[in-house]
Amino acid sequence: MLGITDFWTYVLGVVAIVLLPGPNSIFVLSVGARRGVRAGYQAAGGVLLGDAVLMILSASGVASLLRTYPALFLVVKYAGAAYLAWLGFGILRGAWDKWRSRSEPTAPPAEEPVDMRQPFRRAALISLVNPKAILFFVSFFIQFVQPGYPHPELSFLVLGAVVQFFSTLYLSALIFGGRYLAGQFRERRRLAAGAATGVGALFVGFSIKLATATAG
């Protein structure tokens, strides 16, 4: 079908991959919990756009370019790691401020954290700065494209649409889960500070993992 082999095997693989936690999904959950459903979907839109660009770049051969020129891979890799670390430390700083103010229930709401502003753009950047995602997309997709099919762009289009469909379902679940968490956080500042600390630590961990990644 449209140059795709083992379609249902691919679907099962996509579901398993989408469910793996990563910086994109953690960011969407955090935005949904701290800013609500609308902002959560803005972040989800950024993730979908970023992933779509990565899939297009992968289909166009950019992954091969990163493998061919290790210096280019290093530049993109360290830029992405630095951005994730910057986000992580920003979230940790916000968690510390929340922890310090936990005994002040009547305090006015704090200014919106920098890491939560413009969620669409930030989520898209989180996707785009990860060169390992480009390499993953091309290595995963190519297994399910029939060799010699005259229109491989159609195959990549269908495969990409499947990824986006399941990503949308998963991110929606995270957004509405974040809405529930938001109610809990409003009542328990210590819980909110602890959750934000965990998210910030995850982003720092993601940055370290990306900084130590290889192109292989």
C-alpha positions as CSV (number, residue, x, y, z in Angstrom):
1,M,0.0,0.0,0.0
2,L,1.6,3.2,-1.2
3,G,5.1,1.6,-1.0
4,I,4.7,0.7,2.7
5,T,5.7,-2.7,4.0
6,D,4.5,-4.2,7.3
7,F,2.2,-1.3,8.0
8,W,0.7,-2.7,11.3
9,T,4.1,-3.5,12.6
10,Y,5.0,0.1,11.9
11,V,1.9,1.2,13.8
12,L,2.8,-0.8,16.9
13,G,6.3,0.5,16.8
14,V,5.0,4.1,16.6
15,V,2.7,3.6,19.6
16,A,5.6,2.3,21.6
17,I,7.9,5.1,20.6
18,V,5.3,7.8,21.2
19,L,4.7,6.5,24.7
20,L,8.4,6.9,25.6
21,P,8.9,10.0,27.7
22,G,11.0,12.7,26.1
23,P,11.5,16.5,26.4
24,N,8.6,17.3,24.0
25,S,6.0,15.3,26.0
26,I,7.3,16.5,29.4
27,F,7.1,20.1,28.2
28,V,3.5,19.7,27.0
29,L,2.5,18.1,30.3
30,S,4.2,20.9,32.3
31,V,2.6,23.7,30.2
32,G,-0.8,22.0,30.5
33,A,-0.4,21.7,34.3
34,R,0.8,25.3,34.8
35,R,-1.1,27.2,32.2
36,G,-4.1,25.2,31.2
37,V,-5.6,23.4,28.2
38,R,-5.3,26.2,25.7
39,A,-1.6,26.8,26.3
40,G,-1.1,23.0,26.4
41,Y,-2.5,22.7,22.9
42,Q,-0.3,25.5,21.8
43,A,2.7,23.6,23.0
44,A,1.4,20.4,21.4
45,G,1.1,22.3,18.1
46,G,4.7,23.3,18.4
47,V,5.7,19.7,18.9
48,L,3.7,18.5,15.9
49,L,5.2,21.3,13.7
50,G,8.8,20.5,14.9
51,D,8.3,16.8,14.3
52,A,6.8,17.4,10.9
53,V,9.9,19.5,9.9
54,L,12.2,16.8,11.2
55,M,10.4,14.1,9.2
56,I,10.6,16.3,6.0
57,L,14.3,16.9,6.7
58,S,14.9,13.2,7.3
59,A,13.1,12.2,4.0
60,S,15.2,14.9,2.2
61,G,18.5,13.3,3.4
62,V,19.5,15.7,6.1
63,A,20.2,12.8,8.5
64,S,22.8,11.5,6.0
65,L,24.3,14.9,5.9
66,L,24.8,14.9,9.7
67,R,26.4,11.5,9.5
68,T,28.7,12.6,6.7
69,Y,29.8,15.8,8.5
70,P,30.5,15.1,12.1
71,A,31.4,18.7,12.9
72,L,27.9,19.8,11.8
73,F,26.3,17.1,14.0
74,L,28.4,18.4,17.0
75,V,27.2,22.0,16.4
76,V,23.6,21.0,16.3
77,K,24.0,18.6,19.2
78,Y,25.6,21.0,21.6
79,A,23.2,23.8,20.6
80,G,20.3,21.5,21.4
81,A,21.8,20.3,24.6
82,A,22.4,23.9,25.7
83,Y,18.8,24.9,25.0
84,L,17.4,22.0,26.9
85,A,19.7,22.8,29.9
86,W,18.6,26.4,29.8
87,L,15.0,25.4,30.0
88,G,15.7,22.9,32.7
89,F,17.5,25.4,35.0
90,G,14.8,28.0,34.3
91,I,12.2,25.5,35.6
92,L,14.3,24.6,38.6
93,R,14.7,28.3,39.4
94,G,10.9,28.7,39.3
95,A,10.5,25.7,41.5
96,W,12.8,27.2,44.1
97,D,10.8,30.5,44.1
98,K,7.6,28.5,44.5
99,W,9.2,26.5,47.4
100,R,10.3,29.7,49.2
101,S,6.8,31.2,48.9
102,R,4.9,28.1,50.0
103,S,4.2,29.6,53.4
104,E,2.6,32.7,51.9
105,P,-0.9,31.7,50.8
106,T,-2.0,35.3,50.3
107,A,0.9,36.3,48.2
108,P,0.1,37.7,44.8
109,P,0.6,35.4,41.8
110,A,4.2,35.4,40.6
111,E,5.1,36.6,37.1
112,E,4.7,34.0,34.4
113,P,7.9,32.0,34.3
114,V,10.1,32.7,31.3
115,D,10.2,29.0,30.4
116,M,6.4,28.9,30.1
117,R,6.0,31.9,27.7
118,Q,5.3,31.3,24.0
119,P,4.7,27.6,24.4
120,F,4.2,27.0,20.7
121,R,7.6,28.4,19.8
122,R,9.5,26.8,22.7
123,A,7.9,23.3,22.0
124,A,8.9,23.6,18.3
125,L,12.4,24.5,19.2
126,I,12.7,21.6,21.6
127,S,11.9,19.3,18.7
128,L,14.1,21.0,16.1
129,V,17.3,21.2,18.2
130,N,17.5,17.4,18.6
131,P,19.6,15.9,15.8
132,K,19.1,12.4,17.3
133,A,15.4,12.8,16.4
134,I,16.3,13.4,12.7
135,L,18.6,10.3,12.7
136,F,15.9,8.3,14.4
137,F,13.1,9.3,12.0
138,V,15.1,8.3,8.9
139,S,16.4,5.0,10.4
140,F,12.9,4.0,11.5
141,F,11.0,5.1,8.4
142,I,13.4,3.6,5.9
143,Q,12.6,0.1,7.3
144,F,9.0,0.4,6.1
145,V,9.4,2.0,2.7
146,Q,9.4,-0.5,-0.2
147,P,12.7,-0.4,-2.1
148,G,12.3,0.8,-5.6
149,Y,8.8,2.3,-5.1
150,P,8.6,5.2,-7.6
151,H,7.0,7.7,-5.2
152,P,8.7,7.4,-1.8
153,E,7.4,10.8,-0.8
154,L,3.9,9.3,-0.6
155,S,5.2,6.6,1.7
156,F,6.9,9.1,4.0
157,L,3.7,11.2,4.0
158,V,1.6,8.3,5.2
159,L,4.1,7.2,7.7
160,G,4.5,10.7,9.1
161,A,0.7,11.1,9.3
162,V,0.5,8.0,11.5
163,V,3.1,9.4,13.8
164,Q,1.3,12.7,14.1
165,F,-2.0,11.0,14.7
166,F,-0.8,9.0,17.7
167,S,1.3,11.9,19.0
168,T,-1.9,14.1,19.0
169,L,-3.8,11.5,21.0
170,Y,-1.0,11.1,23.5
171,L,-0.3,14.8,23.9
172,S,-4.1,15.4,24.4
173,A,-4.1,12.9,27.2
174,L,-1.1,14.7,28.8
175,I,-2.8,18.1,28.5
176,F,-6.0,17.0,30.2
177,G,-3.9,15.1,32.8
178,G,-2.0,18.4,33.3
179,R,-5.4,20.2,33.8
180,Y,-6.1,17.8,36.7
181,L,-2.7,18.3,38.1
182,A,-3.1,22.1,38.0
183,G,-6.0,21.9,40.4
184,Q,-3.9,19.8,42.8
185,F,-0.9,22.2,42.5
186,R,-3.0,25.3,43.2
187,E,-4.0,23.7,46.6
188,R,-0.5,22.3,47.4
189,R,2.4,24.6,46.8
190,R,4.9,22.0,48.1
191,L,3.6,19.5,45.6
192,A,3.8,22.0,42.8
193,A,7.4,22.9,43.7
194,G,8.4,19.2,43.9
195,A,6.8,18.5,40.5
196,A,8.5,21.5,38.9
197,T,11.8,20.3,40.4
198,G,11.3,16.9,38.8
199,V,10.5,18.4,35.4
200,G,13.5,20.7,35.5
201,A,15.8,17.8,36.5
202,L,14.4,15.8,33.6
203,F,15.3,18.6,31.1
204,V,18.8,18.8,32.5
205,G,19.0,15.1,32.1
206,F,17.8,15.3,28.5
207,S,20.4,17.9,27.8
208,I,23.2,15.7,29.2
209,K,21.9,12.7,27.2
210,L,21.9,14.7,24.0
211,A,25.3,16.2,24.7
212,T,26.8,12.7,25.0
213,A,24.9,11.3,22.0
214,T,26.7,10.0,18.9
215,A,25.6,10.1,15.2
216,G,25.6,6.3,15.0
